Amino acid sequence: MITLGWQCVLVVLYLVTLFGLLLYGSNAYVMVAAHRRHRRAARPASPLREPLPFVTVQLPLFNERYVAARLIRAVAAFDYPADRLEIQVLDDSTDDTAEIIAGVVAELRARGAQAAHCRRAVRTGFKAGALAAGLASARGEFIAIFDADFVPPPDFLRAALPHFTERVAVVQARWGHLNRAYSALTIAQSLGMDGHFGVEQSARHWSGLLLNFNGTAGVWRKAAILDAGGWTHDTLTEDLDLSYRAQLRGWTIVYRPEIVCPAELPILVTGFKSQQRRWAMGSIQTALKLLPAVWRAPLPLWTRYQAFVHLTYYMIHPLMLAGVLLTIPLRATNDLAADSPVRLVAGIVFGLATLGPATMLVYAQRVLDAAWWRRAWQLPAIMVIGVGVALSTSLAVLGAFTGRRYQFVRTPKFGIDGTSGSWRGKRYGDRAPWGGIAELALGLYCACAVWLFWQDGQYAIVPFLALYTTGFLAVGGLTIVQSCSVR
């Protein structure tokens, strides 16, 4: 039996959870409104100055045997004078990727390209450390960065460089998708990415809010990197960290949605979860590191508030998890009974928090694709996957607050750029069945909650609990199935 004191604690925790969900979920409406208000056609950029600026392209790689050559050759095919371009392959690999890279680099050098295969004895700082080491010898005025899973188009530099005015630190391109239709998982990821790159980044840029370089598919001004303090590795999101430090120094970031750089989406759910864990932990680490400076900065209050939401957005996952876990205990106290005001508030907040991101995702498809309605039916995929990874990302958020240090775990790529190809029998797959078992247990808990509230006739909250049930069961089941098939 739950005492009155514990009952009050549960109610307060639940109300705090609902408030947090409303704060983060409703911000999706804000981004849609800002995008609609400021939306404008792409303005022509100034022509490239002559002589063309010298550019260094940095390719940080670690054990990417299936995609390394694809990336290096795509960069070597840039429509840019060879005497104004150098390529640094920052290779920390410990497998045969190093041999593959050495062969491709030798091939490029034989054709007259300025390409260097840069190896470090110790992988200090992971990706941030590799970028910093390469920057020390980079000759370019501008630094273009591409991760292993990207295939930049030949005109990338000529499209991005004209947008550098005096105080622009970085020009960020929109991520495209090489394998959008490969599976339900990649479809879900593409919809989520489209929401961020199709709406949020543009809305933040056009509204004068702080935004971020996304770690790849962008070009930095070398002077801005140095002025902001350079690459650091005290967070797992070195890109977000440097972006905010540069903007606090008075630099600006330009986002150009019409410049599209396609990439390979993770096809293993374990890879997707490790990516989300890294982003979740890194963003909270960056928030803890830089939010005090953001709040002290001479910026409008709205800008500082939006920076807070931006940096702490992954808090929505532990809030979702807490909201679900508290439903059955609160039902036992009658605080979620049919005539309870808490139940009414819960239904409204869950509805607003769930429909906010869904609204932004649908709007993003309208922005990016004239035939957007053909993809509307795919929306449940991202909603299911999005809630299904809540346990994994919540643990990462908790780790950031407790100061736990995680290694930089790169997302495995398999060279799949369409609907064909397979990851089975290849390296880099991650066996993580225990996480799947925990998610299945959460799914069964949510299913129990669905049954209990249905029996009580409280139908308003049932659809949201059913969504969590489906999400946890789907992600947990897929994790176990794929883990059993990993080499």
N, C-alpha and C positions, 0 to 999 in steps of 0.2 A: 504494500500500500504506500502511495506517495504522500508524504507529509505536506502541510500547507507551505512550509518554507521552500521545499524542493519544487513544489508546484509553481511558486512565484519565480524561482530561478529559471525554470523551464520556459515560462511565458516570456520573461525578459529576454532570454537567449533567442527565442523564436522571433520576437519583435525586432531585435537587433539584426537577425538574419534577414528578415523580410525587408527591413530598411536598406540593408546593403544590396540585396538583389534588386530593389527598386532603383537605387542610385546607379548601379552599373547597367542594368537592363534598359533603363529609360534613356541612357546616353546614346543609344543607337538611334532613337528618334531625333536627338539633337544633331547627330551627324547627318542624317538624311535631310533634315531641315536646312542645315548649313550648306550642304551640297546643292540643294535645289535653289537656295538663295543666291549662291555665288557661281553657279554653274555657267560656264562660258565656253565658247569654241576655242580650240587651240590657237593661240596667237603666234604668228610667224616670228621666229627668232632672228636675231641679227646674223649676218653671214659670218663664217669663221674668219678670224683675223689672219693676215699673212705677215710673216711666215707662220705656218701652223704650229701650235704649241707642241712641245715634246711631251709624250705621254708614256707613263710606265703602267703596264698591265700586270697586276699581281694575281696569281692563281694559287691560293693556299690549299694544298692537297694532303690527305693522309689516308693511305690504303684505299685507293679508288681505281682498282685494276680494270673495272668495266667501263669507266667513263672518262678517265684521264686524257686519253688520246683524243676523244671526241671534243673535249673542251679546248685543248691546246690548239688543235687544228682550226676550230671555229675562230679563235682569237687571231691566229696567223692569217686568216682570210679577211681580216678587217680591211675595209676600203680606206686605207690611211698610209701615207708614205712610210716605207720601211726605215728610212733614215730619221724619222721623227717618232719612232715607236720602239720600245723595248719590252720584252716579255720576261717576267720573273716567275718561274714555277717554283713556289715555296713548298718543297716536298719533305714532309716528315715521315714518310711511309716506312713501314717495317716489313713489308712483303714485296712481291715482285712488281708492285706498282712503280718502284724506283727504276727498275730496268725498262719498263714500258716508256716511262717519261724520258729517260736518257736516250732511247732510240728516236722518239719523236723530236726531241730538242736537237739532236744531231742532224736529223733530216732537215729541220727548219734552218739551222745555221748553214748547212750546205747550200741552201737556196738564198742566203744573204740576209736572213732575219736576225735581229739582235735578240736572241733568246738565251736565257741562263737557267740552268738547273741548280737551284740553291738548296743545299742540304745542311741541316743542323745536327750537331753531335747529341744534343739533349733537347727534348721537346718542351722546353720551358714556356709556360704561358699558352700552350696549345695554339689555336688560330691567332689570337692576339699577339702572342710572342713571335709567330712566324711573320705576321704583317709588319711588326716593329723591326724585326731583323732585316726584312727586305727593304723597308723604308730607309734604313741607314745608308744603303748604297744606291737607292733609286735616283735616277737622273731626271725624271719627269717633273714638269711643273704640275701636272695632274696625275692622279693615281686612280686607275680603273680597277675594280675588284670583282671577281667572279668566283663563286663556289663551284665545286666539281659537277653538280647536277645541272648547270646552266649551259645553254647554247646560244650565245649572243649573236645577233644578226650582223652581217658585214657592215652596215651603215651605223652601227651603234655609236661610235665615237663622234661621227659627223652630226648625228642627231642630238647628242647630249652636250657637247662642248659649247655650242653657241649660247646656251642658257647661263653661262658663267658671267655674271656681272660682278661689280667690284667686291661686294661682301657675301657672295654666295660661296658656301663651304663645300656643298655636295649637290649633285644632281642625281636623283633617284628615279629609276625606271619602274614600270609596272611588271610584275611577274606574270608570265604566261604559263601554259601547261602543255607539256609534250605528250602526256599520257592521261589526259582528263578522263577518258571513257574506258580505262583499263579495267576498273572494278568499281563496286559501290563505294569502297573506301576512298579511291582517288576522286570519284565524283564528289563525295562529301568534302574532301579537302579543297578541291577546286572552288566549290561554292563559298567555303569559308574564306579562302584567299581573295576571291573576287569581292567579297564584302569589305575586306580591309583595303585592297588596292583600288577597287572601283569606286568606293565611296569615302571611307574614313581618311585615307591619305590625302585625297583631293580636298575634302572638306577642311581638314586641318591646315593644309597649305594655303588655300584660298581665303580662309578666315584669319590668317595671321597667327595661328596657334603653333605650339611647339610640336614637332613631329620627329620622325627618326629615319635615318639611313637603315635599310633592312639587311645590312651585312653583305650584300651581293647585288649585282646588276646596277651599280652606281659608280659615279666618278667623283673623287675627292680632289679638292685643291690641297696640295702638299703643305702649303703655308698654314692652312687652317688646322690641319692635323697637328702640326707642331705647336701652333699657338694655343690649342686647347689642351696640350699636355701629352699628346701622343696616345698610342694604343696602350691600354692597361689590361691586366688580366685578373683583377680582384673581383670581377663579376663574370658570369657565364654569357652575358650579352654585351660583348665589347663594343658592338655597333651602336646599341642604344645608349650606352654610357658615353661614348665619344660624341654622339649626336647632341646630347643634352649639354655636355661641357662646352662644345663649340657654340651652341646657341646662347648659352649663358655668357659667352665671351663676345656676343654681338654678331656672330655669323648667322646666316640664314640657310635653310635647306629648300631646294626647289624640287618639287615632284612633278614629273611629266607623264601622265597616264597614256599618252599617245605613243610613247617609246616602250615597246614591249619586248621583254627578254624571256623566252620560254625556258622552262625547267622541268626536270623529272620529279614528279610527286612520289613520296614514299609509298611503296606497295605492300609493305608489311605493317601490321598494326603495332607491333613492338617498336618499329622504327618511328612511326608517327608518334607514339607515346613518349619515346625518348626525346624526340624533337620538342614536343610540347612541354615536357619536364624541364628541358634546358631553357626554353623561352620563359617558362613560368618562374623558375628559380632566379634566372638572370634578371628579369624585369623587377622582381621584388628586391633583389640585391641592389639594383640600380636605384630603386626608389629610396631604400634606406640610406644609400650613399649620397644621393643628390637632392632629394626633396627639401631638406633644410635650406640648401642654396637657392632652390627654385622659389620657395616662399619668401626668402629675403630679397630676391631680385626685383628690380624696379619694373615689374610687369603688371598689366591689368589683372585685377582679381580673377576675372573670368579665365584668363590665360593660365594663371597659376592653378585654378581649380581643375581645368581641363588637363593640365599636366599631371595633377594628382590622379585623376581617373585613368589617364593613359598609362602611367607607370605602375599602377596597382590593379589594373584590370583583371589580372589572373586571380584576384581575391574572389571573383565570382564563383570559382569552382569550389573552394571550401565552404562558401556560403550556401551553394546548391546542396552540397553534401550534408551540411548541418541541417538545412531545412527538411531534407528527406528523413534523416535519422530521428528528428524530433517529432515527427508526425504521430507515430504510434504511442510514445510516452504521453504526449499531450492529449491524445484521444482517451487514454486511461484516466486522465484527470478531468475529463469532460470540457476541457478548454477548446476542443475542436468539435464540440457537439453542434448539432444543426442550428441551434439558436444562439451560438456563441459569437460575439463580435470579432473574436480572434479568427474564427473560421471565415467570416466575411472578408476581413482584411487580407487573410492568407490567399483566398481565391482571387481577389483583385490584384494583389501584388504578383502572384505567380503568373497570372494572365499577362500583365503589363511587361514583366521581366522576360517572359518567353516570347511574346509577340514582338518586342522591340528588336532583338537581333534578327528574328524572322523577317520583319519588315525591311530591315536594311539589306538582307541577303536578296530578297526579291527585287528591291529597288536597284541593287547592284547589277542584276542581270538585265534589267531594263536599260541601264546606262551603257552596259558593255555589248549588248547583243540586241539587234532590232527584233529578232525572233525569240525574245526572252521567254515567251510563254512555253516554248518547247522544253525549257529546263525547269519550269515551275514545279512540275511533279517530282523533281529530284530533291526538293527542299527537305523532306523528312530525313533524308540520308545524313545531312550535316547536323540536324537537330539530334538525331539518335547518336551519332558518333561524338558530337560535342558534349553531351551529358555523360556518355559512356566513359570518357577519359577523366571524369571529375575526381575519382579517387587518386589516380596516378599524379595528376597535376596538383592536387591538394597536398599530397605528401611532399612534393617539390617546394611548394609555397611554405609549408611548415619548416622544411629544411633551411630555407633562406632566413627565416626569422630566428631559428635556433643557431645559426652560424655554421651549419654543417657544410662541409666542402665536398663538392662533387667534381669528378673529372669531366672534361669536355668530351661528351660522347657524340661522335658524328653520326649523322643519319645514313644508313646504308643505301647505296644506289646500285642498280643492276644493269644500266644501259638500256632501259625499256622506254622507247619514245613513241609508243602507239598503243594499240590494243592487243598486240601479240608479244610473245616473249614470256619467259618465266624466271622466277627467282629460285626455284627448286634446284637443288644440286649445286648452287653457287655459294661462295663464301659470304661472310659478313652478316648472315642472319643471326638473330638473337633469340636464344631459348629462354623464355621468361614465363613459364606456366603458372607460377605461384601468384603473380599479379592477376592472371585470368581467373584463378580460383577465388580470390578475394572479390573480384568484380561479379562473379556469378553469385556469391553469397549476398552481396548487396542487391543484386537483381531479385533474388528470392525474397529478401526483406521487403523490397518495394512491392513485389507481387502480393505479399501478405497484407501490406498496407492497402493496396487496391481492393482486395477482397473485403477487408474490414470496413472500409469507408463505403463500399458498395452495399454491404449488408446494412449499414446505418442509413442508407438513403442519401448520403452526402456526395452527390454526383459531381458537384462543381470542381472538387479537387482531384477526382479520379483521373481525368485525362492527363494531368501533369504527372501524377504518380505512375501512370501507365507509360508515359514517355521515359521516365527514369528506369522503369523496369525493363523496357525494351533496350535502352541504351546500355545498361550494365550487362544484361545477358548477351547482347550482340558483341560488345567489345570483349567481354570475358571469354565467351565461346570462341571467337575468332583468334584471340590470343593463344588459347590452348591448342586449337587445331593447327595454327601456323607454327607454333613452337614445336609441336610433335613432328612437323615436316621439315624443320630446319636441319641442314647438314651439320 
